Structure formats: C-alpha cells, structure tokens
Amino acid sequence: MKKISYIVLLLISMLLFCSNTFAKKTIHGVEIIESETPNDNTLKLYCSYYSGDYIIIDRASLDENGNIEFGVGDFDLFQEASNENLHKYHFMYDEGNFDCPVYIVKERATGKVINFSNEPNPDERDKYYYNLDTSKSTCEGKCNGSQTSTEEEIWECVYTGPSGKLTIKKEKGTYIIYYPNGKYKYADLSTYLSSSCGDIFYNTRTQKFMYANYDYFQYIGTHNNYDPTQNNFICGDDYESIEYFCSGECNYPNNANIDCKKTNEIIEGNFAPICKNNDAKKVFRFIGYMLWVVKLLIPLLLIALGTIDFVKAMTSSDTEAIAKSTKSLITRIIAGVIIFLIPTIIDFAFSLVNKKGISFKDCQTCISSPSKCKISKD
C-alpha cells in the first residue's frame, strides 16, 4: 500500500513539474492563462514588481479602455487602459499583443511611479528600476507570445577585474552567477539587469555587486544628489573589498581608483555642511556640555529625592506611604537611567546616519565629546 502511495505522489510531482516547465509564457516570462473565451480579445493582465507594486489591467474587449487597478505605490501616470496609453508605457506592442513591462521606474526622491520600461538606463541616477516578478504575474487574453519556458530569453555577461572573471547568465528565467573563485550560485536578481551588461562594482568578500555605469567620483562632485545605499556599498566600512569589473571595454576607468576619503568629504560638505560651520559647532558644543551636566546631576538629584522620601516613609511606619515611596523611588531610578543614557542614544543615532554615507562626525563629536570639538579660528 505504501508503495502505491509513493508511486501516486511521484506521478503527481511529475505532472506538476511538467505543467510548470511547459507552461506558456509571454516574451517577458509572464505566465499565460488560457482564456475561457479566446476569440473575444479580452485582456486580464496582472503585473507584479519587486518594489512591491502591482498593476492590474482588465479590458472586456480591445475596443474599450477597461479598468486599471494599481497597488501599493503613488501612481497617476494614466487612468484609462486605452491602446494609446498601453502602447506608450510598454504594455501593448505593435502587433496588438500585450505583456508586462520588464521594469517599473520610480523617482528616488519621492518613490512615485514615473514610467514603465523594457530597458534600464543606469545613467539616470534620480530613478530606481525594479524588475518584473514573473512568478506573481499573469496574462489572460491576447498576450505577447505563447512560447514555453524553454524558449525564454538567454544571455550572458562576462566581466573582468583585478580578481579575475565574473560571469552572469540568464537561462530559462534563472540567473546564474559564476564568481572569480570558481564558485557559482543561482540567484533571484531583483536589481535591474539585462543583456546590455555594463560595468559593475564587485565586493570580493561578500560577492555582491552593484552597477558602475558612470564615473562615480565625477558624478558626486558635480551633482547635488547621491544614493546613500550605493555610497555605503562603494565607500563604506568594506571599501577595501570593492573592485571595478568591466564588461568589454572599461568605459569609466576612474571607477577603478575611487578616493573614498575625498568622496565622503564631498558628500559631507554637500549634505552635512552645518557640521563644518563654526557657529553651528559652538551651538552643538554648548548642547554637549549641557547634556553632560543633565546626564550627571539630574539622575543624582532624582535618586537623592526618591531616597529621602523612602527613608521618611520607613521611619513613619505607614504601610501605604512606604508602598507609595517605593514605587516613586523605582520610577525615579528608571527616569534617571534614561536621562543618563540620552547622550549615548544621540551618539548611536549619529553613528547610524554616518553608516548611510552622510558624515555628521563633527556634529557628533561636539555633542558627545564637547571637549574634543575642534573650532577653527576665523
């Protein structure tokens, strides 16, 4: 009986595997659901992205605009699912078929959806490109392509750098990364990546990478904008592990020798200029001294007053007064500990911000160690 059960389970697993392997998919890897009425040109397109956003386009026929539902993010690109809008934003193709765009494009500063695209542009540093999540996307109706998953896009990017060769392949909807040390792994890359390849920054310790399709130091020096996550990757605590890898010709050779000290100084000057101002540093230093006074005196005063009240209650032999003074003493001790830790909490908060790429070290020093606050002579 057990053998029969195992055989049944094996057959079910094989059927599921075959159904997934040979499921029809669009050009962009979206699963095609067979329409119940395939000749009426209806469309039900569900596109999900790694940003957490999704868009649903539901049209009763190709002659009607239909309904649009957008989830999670801020979206006002278009309100009607007209042929003009769907073609403009890469949901509709010249032959009249439909598919999900490969990327949703969001503005860095606001997180607002500003476009859909099939090709990323890494030079647009004011935008985020998020990949289509094909595992959660479906198309029913006149979809763009009906090939099986075995016919999906296949490409390869080969990078070279100081540590050797790094290769990224896309095969059957899966990314495979071959590292310079000879190891490889299958990965679900939610960052924008396409067959156009491009240069990358590679961390030899963590084996993570990030796009390098522009001169990073020059960009930081000429633009009043930067990505804290990217700067932390390139010029953070692990900056010595970062290497510049090229796909083909190295288009931005300066990326191979980025001066992280100067880069962070530029960022600090652009985004934390107040910490370089002498008058501001004097104010922070004064706050620092006041915090140290408060840190020491207030907790001592609270505990002393609480102890005096407790001793008075004990000598009075009043049970209710003793309970009340005990509770009051505990509350004052807790308050004293919290006040004592305020400078430490502020110092920790500054440390977290500094790790994001913006340096407030001068402000931090003037508040947490006012005696070490350096104020230049005018």
C-alpha positions as CSV (number, residue, x, y, z in Angstrom):
1,M,0.0,0.0,0.0
2,K,2.8,2.4,0.9
3,K,4.5,1.7,-2.5
4,I,1.3,2.6,-4.3
5,S,1.1,5.8,-2.4
6,Y,4.7,6.7,-3.2
7,I,4.0,6.0,-6.9
8,V,0.9,8.2,-6.9
9,L,2.9,11.0,-5.2
10,L,5.7,10.6,-7.7
11,L,3.2,10.8,-10.7
12,I,1.6,13.9,-9.2
13,S,5.0,15.6,-8.7
14,M,6.0,14.7,-12.3
15,L,2.7,16.2,-13.6
16,L,3.2,19.4,-11.6
17,F,6.8,19.6,-12.8
18,C,5.8,19.2,-16.5
19,S,3.0,21.7,-16.2
20,N,5.3,24.3,-14.7
21,T,8.1,23.5,-17.2
22,F,6.0,23.7,-20.3
23,A,3.6,26.4,-19.2
24,K,3.1,29.0,-21.9
25,K,4.7,32.3,-21.1
26,T,4.9,35.8,-22.7
27,I,8.1,37.2,-24.2
28,H,8.9,38.7,-20.7
29,G,8.3,35.4,-18.9
30,V,4.7,36.1,-17.7
31,E,2.5,33.0,-17.4
32,I,-0.2,32.9,-19.9
33,I,-3.6,31.7,-18.7
34,E,-5.8,30.2,-21.3
35,S,-8.9,32.4,-21.8
36,E,-12.3,30.8,-21.4
37,T,-13.4,32.9,-24.4
38,P,-10.2,33.1,-26.5
39,N,-11.8,34.8,-29.5
40,D,-13.3,37.9,-27.9
41,N,-10.0,39.8,-27.5
42,T,-10.4,40.3,-23.8
43,L,-7.4,41.1,-21.6
44,K,-6.6,40.5,-18.0
45,L,-3.0,41.5,-17.3
46,Y,-1.6,41.3,-13.7
47,C,2.0,42.7,-13.4
48,S,3.8,42.4,-10.1
49,Y,7.2,44.0,-9.4
50,Y,10.0,43.5,-6.8
51,S,9.3,47.0,-5.5
52,G,6.1,45.6,-4.0
53,D,3.9,47.4,-6.6
54,Y,1.5,45.8,-8.9
55,I,-0.9,46.9,-11.7
56,I,-4.0,45.1,-13.0
57,I,-5.4,45.9,-16.4
58,D,-8.8,44.4,-17.1
59,R,-10.5,45.0,-20.5
60,A,-13.7,43.4,-21.8
61,S,-12.6,44.0,-25.4
62,L,-9.8,45.7,-27.3
63,D,-12.2,48.5,-28.3
64,E,-12.8,49.5,-24.7
65,N,-10.5,51.3,-22.3
66,G,-11.3,48.9,-19.4
67,N,-10.3,49.2,-15.7
68,I,-6.9,49.9,-14.1
69,E,-6.0,48.9,-10.5
70,F,-2.7,49.9,-9.0
71,G,-1.4,48.7,-5.7
72,V,1.0,50.0,-3.0
73,G,2.8,53.0,-4.6
74,D,1.9,56.5,-5.7
75,F,0.6,56.2,-9.3
76,D,-1.1,58.7,-11.6
77,L,0.6,58.0,-15.0
78,F,-2.6,57.1,-16.7
79,Q,-6.2,56.4,-15.6
80,E,-7.5,54.7,-18.8
81,A,-6.3,51.5,-20.3
82,S,-6.6,52.9,-23.8
83,N,-4.5,51.5,-26.7
84,E,-2.5,54.8,-26.7
85,N,-1.6,54.6,-23.0
86,L,-0.8,50.9,-23.0
87,H,1.4,51.3,-26.1
88,K,3.2,54.3,-24.6
89,Y,4.0,52.6,-21.4
90,H,5.1,49.2,-23.0
91,F,2.1,47.1,-22.1
92,M,1.0,46.8,-25.8
93,Y,3.0,46.0,-28.8
94,D,2.7,46.9,-32.5
95,E,1.1,43.6,-33.4
96,G,-1.6,44.3,-30.8
97,N,-0.4,41.8,-28.2
98,F,0.1,42.5,-24.5
99,D,2.8,41.9,-22.0
100,C,4.1,43.2,-18.6
101,P,7.0,45.8,-18.9
102,V,10.2,44.4,-17.6
103,Y,10.8,47.3,-15.2
104,I,8.7,49.7,-13.1
105,V,10.5,53.1,-12.8
106,K,10.2,55.1,-9.6
107,E,11.5,58.5,-8.6
108,R,14.2,58.2,-5.9
109,A,13.3,61.3,-4.0
110,T,9.5,60.6,-3.8
111,G,9.1,56.9,-4.6
112,K,6.4,57.9,-7.1
113,V,5.9,55.7,-10.2
114,I,7.0,57.7,-13.2
115,N,7.3,55.2,-16.0
116,F,7.4,51.6,-17.2
117,S,10.3,50.4,-19.3
118,N,11.9,47.3,-21.0
119,E,15.4,48.6,-20.9
120,P,17.1,50.2,-17.9
121,N,19.2,53.3,-18.0
122,P,21.8,53.2,-15.2
123,D,22.9,56.8,-16.0
124,E,19.6,58.1,-14.7
125,R,20.6,58.3,-11.1
126,D,17.4,60.0,-10.0
127,K,15.4,56.9,-10.7
128,Y,15.0,53.4,-9.4
129,Y,14.4,50.4,-11.8
130,Y,12.6,47.4,-10.2
131,N,12.4,44.1,-12.0
132,L,9.2,42.4,-13.0
133,D,8.4,39.5,-10.7
134,T,7.3,36.9,-13.2
135,S,6.4,34.3,-10.5
136,K,3.5,36.5,-9.5
137,S,2.4,37.9,-12.9
138,T,-0.2,36.5,-15.3
139,C,-1.7,37.3,-18.6
140,E,-5.1,36.2,-19.9
141,G,-6.2,37.1,-23.4
142,K,-4.2,38.5,-26.3
143,C,-0.8,38.0,-24.7
144,N,2.5,38.7,-26.3
145,G,3.9,35.3,-27.3
146,S,2.9,31.8,-26.5
147,Q,6.3,30.1,-26.2
148,T,7.1,27.7,-23.4
149,S,9.6,28.4,-20.7
150,T,12.3,26.5,-22.6
151,E,12.2,29.3,-25.2
152,E,12.8,32.2,-22.8
153,E,15.5,34.8,-23.2
154,I,19.1,33.5,-22.8
155,W,22.0,35.9,-22.5
156,E,25.4,36.1,-20.8
157,C,27.5,39.0,-19.4
158,V,31.2,38.4,-18.8
159,Y,33.1,40.8,-16.6
160,T,36.8,41.1,-15.9
161,G,38.5,42.7,-12.9
162,P,41.6,42.5,-10.6
163,S,40.3,39.2,-9.1
164,G,39.6,37.5,-12.4
165,K,36.5,36.8,-14.4
166,L,32.9,37.1,-13.2
167,T,30.0,35.8,-15.4
168,I,26.3,36.3,-15.1
169,K,24.0,34.1,-17.3
170,K,20.2,34.2,-17.7
171,E,18.8,30.8,-18.6
172,K,15.2,29.8,-18.6
173,G,14.2,32.7,-16.3
174,T,17.0,32.0,-13.8
175,Y,20.2,34.0,-13.2
176,I,23.4,32.1,-12.6
177,I,26.5,33.9,-11.2
178,Y,29.9,32.4,-11.8
179,Y,32.4,34.0,-9.4
180,P,36.2,34.6,-9.9
181,N,37.0,32.0,-7.3
182,G,35.3,29.3,-9.5
183,K,32.2,29.0,-7.4
184,Y,28.7,29.7,-8.7
185,K,25.1,30.1,-7.4
186,Y,21.6,30.6,-8.7
187,A,20.2,33.9,-7.9
188,D,17.0,35.9,-8.0
189,L,18.3,39.3,-9.0
190,S,15.7,42.0,-8.2
191,T,18.1,44.8,-9.2
192,Y,17.9,45.9,-12.9
193,L,20.0,43.7,-15.1
194,S,19.7,42.9,-18.8
195,S,21.6,41.6,-21.7
196,S,23.1,45.1,-22.3
197,C,25.5,44.2,-19.4
198,G,27.6,47.2,-18.4
199,D,30.3,47.7,-15.7
200,I,29.9,46.8,-12.1
201,F,31.4,47.3,-8.6
202,Y,32.1,43.9,-7.1
203,N,32.7,43.1,-3.4
204,T,35.3,40.3,-3.2
205,R,34.3,39.5,0.4
206,T,30.5,39.4,0.2
207,Q,30.4,38.5,-3.5
208,K,27.7,41.2,-4.0
209,F,27.8,43.7,-6.9
210,M,26.3,47.0,-8.0
211,Y,26.2,48.8,-11.3
212,A,29.0,51.1,-12.2
213,N,27.8,52.6,-15.5
214,Y,29.1,56.1,-14.8
215,D,32.1,57.9,-13.3
216,Y,31.1,57.7,-9.7
217,F,33.6,60.3,-8.2
218,Q,32.9,62.8,-11.0
219,Y,29.2,62.4,-10.5
220,I,29.4,63.0,-6.8
221,G,31.5,66.1,-7.4
222,T,29.1,67.6,-10.0
223,H,25.6,66.6,-8.8
224,N,23.8,67.7,-5.7
225,N,22.4,64.2,-5.3
226,Y,23.6,60.7,-4.3
227,D,22.4,57.3,-3.3
228,P,23.3,56.5,0.4
229,T,23.0,52.8,-0.2
230,Q,25.3,52.8,-3.2
231,N,27.9,55.0,-1.4
232,N,27.8,52.7,1.6
233,F,28.5,49.8,-0.8
234,I,31.4,51.6,-2.6
235,C,32.9,53.7,0.2
236,G,31.5,52.2,3.4
237,D,33.4,50.2,6.0
238,D,34.1,47.5,3.4
239,Y,35.6,49.8,0.8
240,E,38.9,47.9,0.6
241,S,37.0,44.8,-0.8
242,I,35.4,46.8,-3.7
243,E,36.8,46.2,-7.2
244,Y,35.8,47.6,-10.6
245,F,34.8,45.0,-13.2
246,C,34.2,45.7,-16.9
247,S,32.1,44.0,-19.5
248,G,34.2,44.5,-22.6
249,E,35.9,47.9,-22.7
250,C,36.2,49.7,-19.4
251,N,34.1,52.8,-20.1
252,Y,34.7,54.5,-16.7
253,P,38.4,53.7,-15.7
254,N,38.3,56.2,-12.9
255,N,36.0,53.8,-11.0
256,A,39.0,51.5,-10.5
257,N,40.7,54.0,-8.2
258,I,38.0,55.9,-6.3
259,D,39.3,58.0,-3.4
260,C,36.7,57.2,-0.8
261,K,38.0,59.8,1.7
262,K,37.6,62.6,-0.8
263,T,34.2,61.2,-1.9
264,N,32.9,61.2,1.6
265,E,34.3,64.7,2.3
266,I,32.4,66.0,-0.8
267,I,29.2,64.3,0.4
268,E,29.7,65.6,3.9
269,G,30.2,69.1,2.5
270,N,27.1,68.9,0.3
271,F,24.7,67.2,2.6
272,A,26.0,68.0,6.1
273,P,27.6,71.5,5.7
274,I,26.2,72.6,9.0
275,C,28.8,70.4,10.8
276,K,31.6,72.4,9.1
277,N,30.2,75.8,10.3
278,N,32.0,77.2,13.3
279,D,28.9,78.9,14.7
280,A,26.9,75.7,14.4
281,K,29.7,73.7,16.1
282,K,29.7,76.2,19.0
283,V,26.0,75.6,19.5
284,F,26.4,71.8,19.4
285,R,29.3,72.1,21.8
286,F,27.2,74.1,24.3
287,I,24.4,71.5,23.9
288,G,27.0,68.8,24.5
289,Y,28.2,70.4,27.8
290,M,24.5,70.9,28.9
291,L,23.8,67.2,28.2
292,W,26.7,66.1,30.3
293,V,25.5,68.3,33.2
294,V,22.0,67.0,32.8
295,K,23.3,63.4,32.5
296,L,25.2,63.6,35.8
297,L,23.1,66.0,38.0
298,I,19.5,65.1,37.2
299,P,19.8,61.3,37.8
300,L,21.6,62.0,41.1
301,L,19.0,64.6,42.1
302,L,16.1,62.2,41.3
303,I,17.6,59.3,43.1
304,A,18.5,61.5,46.1
305,L,15.0,62.9,46.4
306,G,13.5,59.5,46.0
307,T,15.7,58.1,48.7
308,I,14.8,60.9,51.1
309,D,11.1,60.2,50.6
310,F,11.6,56.5,51.0
311,V,13.6,57.0,54.3
312,K,10.8,59.3,55.6
313,A,8.2,56.7,54.8
314,M,10.1,54.0,56.5
315,T,10.6,56.0,59.7
316,S,6.8,56.8,59.8
317,S,5.9,53.1,59.7
318,D,3.0,54.0,57.4
319,T,2.5,50.9,55.1
320,E,0.7,53.0,52.4
321,A,3.3,55.7,52.5
322,I,6.1,53.0,52.2
323,A,4.4,51.4,49.2
324,K,4.0,54.8,47.5
325,S,7.5,56.0,48.2
326,T,8.9,52.6,47.0
327,K,7.1,53.0,43.7
328,S,8.2,56.6,43.4
329,L,11.8,55.6,44.0
330,I,11.8,52.9,41.4
331,T,10.2,55.4,38.9
332,R,12.8,58.0,39.6
333,I,15.7,55.5,39.2
334,I,14.3,54.4,35.8
335,A,14.0,58.1,34.8
336,G,17.5,58.8,36.0
337,V,18.9,55.9,34.0
338,I,17.1,57.0,30.8
339,I,18.4,60.6,31.3
340,F,21.9,59.3,31.9
341,L,21.7,57.4,28.6
342,I,20.5,60.3,26.5
343,P,24.0,61.3,25.2
344,T,24.7,57.6,24.4
345,I,21.4,57.4,22.4
346,I,22.2,60.5,20.5
347,D,25.7,59.3,19.7
348,F,24.3,55.9,18.5
349,A,21.8,57.8,16.2
350,F,24.6,59.8,14.7
351,S,26.6,56.5,14.1
352,L,23.6,55.0,12.2
353,V,23.4,58.1,9.9
354,N,27.1,58.1,9.3
355,K,27.0,54.5,8.1
356,K,24.5,55.6,5.5
357,G,27.1,57.6,3.8
358,I,26.4,61.1,5.2
359,S,29.0,62.1,7.7
360,F,28.0,64.1,10.7
361,K,31.1,63.3,12.7
362,D,31.9,66.9,13.6
363,C,28.4,67.4,15.0
364,Q,28.6,64.1,16.7
365,T,32.0,64.9,18.4
366,C,30.8,68.4,19.5
367,I,27.7,66.8,21.2
368,S,29.1,63.6,22.6
369,S,32.6,64.8,23.4
370,P,32.4,68.7,23.6
371,S,36.0,69.0,25.0
372,K,37.2,67.5,21.7
373,C,35.1,69.7,19.5
374,K,37.5,71.5,17.1
375,I,36.5,75.0,16.0
376,S,38.8,76.7,13.5
377,K,39.9,80.3,14.0
378,D,38.2,82.8,11.7
